[in-house]
Amino acid sequence: MIKKHQYLTIVLVAAFALILGFCSLGLGRYELSIGQSLLNFIHAVVGKTIDKTTYSVLFNIRFPRVILALFAGAGLNCRRSCFSIPFR
């Protein structure tokens, strides 16, 4: 059974990961602010047209980088959990 404080911790960590993921969409050599990148991301998902260069930067470089970082972090967490089981 998940206790109330554990549930709150899970929600806060997930929210923090999402916020950092969206913030990292605005970081890079091609200058896009965090607000512009978030707005362009929403426009592309909804189906509105955006600049080809911005689309390419967001969906070919930055978004895959964020997804890869999330999967790498999840994999490292699973590895840590598996290695800590024998020592309990």
C-alpha contacts under 8 A as a table, 3 or more apart, distances in Angstrom:
res1	aa1	res2	aa2	distance
2	I	6	Q	6.18
2	I	7	Y	6.38
3	K	6	Q	5.27
3	K	7	Y	6.27
4	K	7	Y	5.17
4	K	8	L	6.28
5	H	8	L	5.00
5	H	9	T	6.13
6	Q	9	T	5.03
6	Q	10	I	6.24
7	Y	10	I	5.18
7	Y	11	V	6.27
8	L	11	V	5.16
8	L	12	L	6.11
9	T	12	L	5.14
9	T	13	V	6.10
10	I	13	V	5.25
10	I	14	A	6.15
11	V	14	A	5.18
11	V	15	A	6.08
12	L	15	A	5.09
12	L	16	F	6.01
13	V	16	F	5.05
13	V	17	A	6.14
14	A	17	A	5.09
14	A	18	L	6.27
15	A	18	L	5.13
15	A	19	I	6.16
16	F	19	I	5.13
16	F	20	L	6.13
17	A	20	L	5.20
17	A	21	G	5.98
18	L	21	G	4.94
18	L	22	F	6.21
19	I	22	F	5.30
19	I	23	C	6.13
20	L	23	C	4.93
20	L	24	S	6.08
21	G	24	S	5.24
21	G	25	L	6.66
21	G	66	V	5.93
22	F	25	L	5.24
22	F	26	G	7.37
22	F	34	I	7.39
22	F	38	L	6.86
23	C	26	G	5.67
23	C	27	L	7.21
23	C	34	I	5.76
24	S	27	L	5.12
24	S	34	I	7.78
24	S	62	R	7.66
24	S	66	V	7.24
25	L	28	G	7.96
25	L	34	I	6.69
25	L	37	S	6.22
25	L	38	L	7.50
25	L	58	L	6.94
25	L	62	R	5.65
25	L	63	F	6.63
25	L	66	V	7.57
26	G	31	E	7.68
26	G	32	L	5.41
26	G	33	S	5.14
26	G	34	I	4.29
26	G	35	G	7.71
26	G	36	Q	7.70
26	G	37	S	5.62
26	G	38	L	7.89
27	L	31	E	7.67
27	L	32	L	7.26
27	L	33	S	7.62
27	L	34	I	7.59
28	G	31	E	6.71
28	G	32	L	7.88
30	Y	57	V	7.64
32	L	36	Q	5.99
32	L	37	S	5.97
33	S	36	Q	5.13
33	S	37	S	6.10
34	I	37	S	5.20
34	I	38	L	6.08
35	G	38	L	5.15
35	G	39	L	6.01
36	Q	39	L	5.08
36	Q	40	N	5.96
37	S	40	N	5.09
37	S	41	F	5.93
37	S	58	L	7.39
38	L	41	F	5.00
38	L	42	I	6.21
39	L	42	I	5.18
39	L	43	H	6.15
40	N	43	H	4.96
40	N	44	A	6.06
40	N	50	I	6.62
40	N	54	T	7.77
40	N	55	Y	7.79
41	F	44	A	5.20
41	F	45	V	6.23
41	F	58	L	7.36
42	I	45	V	5.12
42	I	46	V	6.06
43	H	46	V	5.17
43	H	47	G	6.01
43	H	48	K	4.99
43	H	49	T	6.93
43	H	50	I	7.11
44	A	47	G	5.11
44	A	48	K	5.69
44	A	49	T	6.58
44	A	50	I	6.74
44	A	55	Y	7.65
45	V	48	K	7.73
50	I	54	T	7.04
50	I	55	Y	6.55
51	D	54	T	5.26
51	D	55	Y	6.12
52	K	55	Y	5.03
52	K	56	S	6.04
53	T	56	S	5.07
53	T	57	V	6.13
54	T	57	V	5.13
54	T	58	L	6.04
55	Y	58	L	5.23
55	Y	59	F	5.87
55	Y	60	N	7.76
56	S	59	F	5.47
56	S	60	N	5.24
56	S	61	I	7.18
57	V	60	N	5.65
57	V	61	I	5.26
57	V	62	R	6.28
58	L	61	I	5.88
58	L	62	R	5.00
58	L	63	F	5.67
59	F	62	R	6.27
59	F	63	F	5.21
59	F	64	P	6.80
60	N	63	F	6.78
60	N	64	P	6.52
61	I	64	P	5.88
61	I	65	R	6.27
62	R	65	R	5.03
62	R	66	V	6.33
63	F	66	V	5.14
63	F	67	I	6.29
64	P	67	I	5.04
64	P	68	L	5.96
65	R	68	L	5.13
65	R	69	A	6.14
66	V	69	A	5.10
66	V	70	L	6.26
67	I	70	L	5.13
67	I	71	F	6.26
68	L	71	F	5.13
68	L	72	A	6.01
69	A	72	A	5.04
69	A	73	G	6.08
70	L	73	G	5.17
70	L	74	A	6.16
71	F	74	A	5.00
71	F	75	G	6.01
72	A	75	G	5.03
72	A	76	L	6.15
73	G	76	L	5.15
73	G	77	N	6.16
74	A	77	N	5.05
74	A	78	C	6.23
75	G	78	C	5.09
75	G	79	R	6.18
76	L	79	R	4.99
76	L	80	R	6.14
77	N	80	R	5.07
77	N	81	S	6.22
78	C	81	S	5.05
78	C	82	C	6.16
79	R	82	C	5.13
79	R	83	F	6.19
80	R	83	F	5.25
80	R	84	S	6.11
81	S	84	S	5.21
81	S	85	I	6.37
82	C	85	I	5.54
82	C	86	P	7.96
83	F	86	P	6.62
83	F	87	F	7.82
84	S	87	F	5.46
84	S	88	R	6.82
85	I	88	R	5.64
